[in-house]
Amino acid sequence: VSQALVVLTEVSGQAGEMLSLHCWYPQGYEGYNKYWCRGGGHTQVSIQDSHIFCLVLLTIENISDDDAGSYWCRIERMGRDLMESVTVRVVPG
């Protein structure tokens, strides 16, 4: 059974638009705690976990230069968490 998360390594969006980050996880992890994190606080995000598609989706509204950087998709589990990073780039509007 695969134990890897699948993400795009880099995602870019235009300033002022909405940006979504996708993180697919292996079957069997539907009941685990999943989250996105980054090195700073953020107020305009929403996270959805679709057990049907094994997908954790992070949506950032009205992106700006402050939103650029690395984001980590993580699944909490005993031992070591599963995690993968996505680099977000913001291009001028």
Sequence and secondary structure as in RCSB ss.txt:
>XXXX:A:sequence
VSQALVVLTEVSGQAGEMLSLHCWYPQGYEGYNKYWCRGGGHTQVSIQDSHIFCLVLLTIENISDDDAGSYWCRI
ERMGRDLMESVTVRVVPG
>XXXX:A:secstr
     EE SEEEEETTS EEEEEE  TT TTS EEEEESS  SSEEEEEETTTTEEEEEESS  GGG EEEEEEE
  SSS EEEEEEEEEE  
